[in-house]
């Protein structure tokens, strides 16, 4: 798979999008090409708690929100259709425990 991925991370990039496979570029709310964060956006992600993500993609316009706080808003042409996936990166043995869980996942087509 390739294309923008919305981050679930405790390192301050939660809610940013990353295009790892093709461009190696980050997008966030404040700049459209690099991750520059505000305290409010960093505070939106609650480590160790359930977080509500809302991801909206209309054409080439991408937006993300964590717990109601806007975290990314950018336009990136080139992905008119594709797949939606969930991913967990591997970690070295003994560096965890880490876990990622999803609940109440909903998809809705926008017009």
Number of C-alpha atoms within 10 A of each C-alpha: 8 13 17 21 19 24 16 19 13 12 10 19 22 24 29 28 29 22 15 13 12 10 10 9 15 21 28 26 23 16 14 17 14 15 19 16 17 12 8 11 23 18 14 20 26 14 11 9 7 12 15 18 20 17 16 16 14 12 15 13 12 18 22 24 22 22 16 12 18 21 30 26 21 19 14 13 9 9 11 8 8 9 7 10 8 8 9 10 4 7 10 6 7 6 7 8 7 8 7 10 6 9 7 6 8 6 9 6 7 8 5
